[in-house]
Amino acid sequence: MATSPSTLITASSDDDAYSIFETVNNRGLSLSNTDMLKGYLLASIEDEDKRSEANNCIKQWLLKFAEQGKDKETDFFKTWLRSQHGKTVGDRKKEKSQDFEGIGEYHYRWVRNNVQSIGLTNSEAFYKWVTKDLNFYAKVYWKLVQASQTLTKGLESLFYNEGKIPSLQYQLLLAPLQPSDDEANIKAKLKLVADYIDCWLNRRLWNYKLITFSWVKSEVFQLTKELRRKSLEELRDKLVLNLRGHNVKLNFREAPRLHKRNRTNLKRLLARLIDWVEKESHLPGNYTNYIKSGKSGYEIEHIWADKYERHQDEFNNQEEFSEYRNCLGGLLLLPKKVNASLKDKDYDDKVEHYLKENLLAKSLHQVCYENNPGFLQMIERTGLPFKPYYKANGKEKSVFKNTDLKERSELYRQIAEQVWSVKRLEGDK
């Protein structure tokens, strides 16, 4: 098979090399946006030693991000530029291309077209932008990626938020940071923003609001601009004010119901409620296991089996029964195998098995309230309306009625109010 001839191009200096790089790329050589941006930044640094230092700086981060998977380095540049420099975003309906979209499509071209607004006015500015700014934000971004994959003390919300709006989450997290921030300030800002995102997203999910990229990008980008380079005190004031403002529409007045489109998010929500109750009861919590799927994972369990005939005294038809059966207060999380084994059993049989599971499931049984000081102290401290739904006299079967389901829904609602409270953002204020 014939091969196309190759051409060797020799440059007499680094300056010539970067100029050649730009030229051949503009004539059709297939290079990534990040490759082109790297070449452009280095070509703009006149001093050879500083250019070499900048090259090593960029190279180390591109290699690190490549370890995380395809396009991670591109994701970093988009996130960094949007968090610190973008000014406009396209309308969700019209999708008119603005800074947000321009950075997403061609971040190399966007930088070249916006050097003045970025402050890249001379060789020294390019050098500092790479070795100081890029290096700082890349280091933090790497930390965010790691914390989003494993529960990290002080940054747990990054893990909770992962999978919802990942690129937008990182954008908000980077926005208030400055290269002059010390480690304590960086960590405090990251925790504050991550906790805000956790509260905001779960309030949206609780109220059946979409959290897809196209629906929230404009709101997130606007907030990004408002958070840029804020001090910790300014940041806290802004986020507390924002979340209090959301209280009008994004509150916890009514508990959600399970439906086909929210199963994954509701499973994660239940996992958070269980994990919080367990930790407040001085137990280790088990969130990472509760969100697992597959054979060894967890599934949503209905306290009521799908047997309308057992509840005809309370409901007029199957549809009404199904609607109430899917209320949050009638749901638990159980291991997949356990859930399958309990599927058609009535409540009196199920409640005995619940004692072997997580604390929220156990709390349906009277035994959970005996010799369990951590749990009882949590109830006293929080005022949450926990109570058992079990007759221990052996004479009557335990039942779980519609009024019981409503009470449990109210319990879940009050737990949610504490998990995603504005108080989380207020700190020592």
Secondary structure, 3 states (H helix, E strand, C coil): CCCCCCCCCCCCCHHHHHHHHHHHHHCCCCCCHHHHHHHHHHHCCCCHHHHHHHHHHHHHHHHHHHHCCCCHHHHHHHHHHHHHCCCCCCCCCCCCCCHHHHHHHCHHHHHHHCHHHHCCCCHHHHHHHHHHHHHHHHHHHHHHHHHHHCCCCCCHHHHHHCCCCHHHHHHHHHCCCCCCCCHHHHHHHHHHHHHHHHHHHHHHHHCCCCCCHHHHHHHHHHHHHHHCCCCHHHHHHHHHHHHHHHCCCCCCCCCCECCHHHHHHHHHHHHHHHHHHHHHCCCCCCHHHHCCCCCCCEEEEECCCCCHHHHCCCCCCHHHHHHHHCEHHHEEEEEHHHHHHHCCCCHHHHHHHHCCCCHHHHCCCHHHHCCCHHHHHHHHHHCCCCCCCCCCCCCCCCCCCHHHHHHHHHHHHHHHHHHCCCHHHHCCC
